[in-house]
Amino acid sequence: MILCNLYQYFHPALSNTEDIAEENDFIRGSHAIKS
């Protein structure tokens, strides 16, 4: 639930930030598992 909200909230920033690429992948993976 929290990860999903964080993903939606930070998605614009993460998609434009290479430094957080790994964390973005982690969030995407968790979001996919959640779904």
Secondary structure as UniProt FT lines:
FT   HELIX           2..15
FT   HELIX           18..20
FT   HELIX           21..34
//
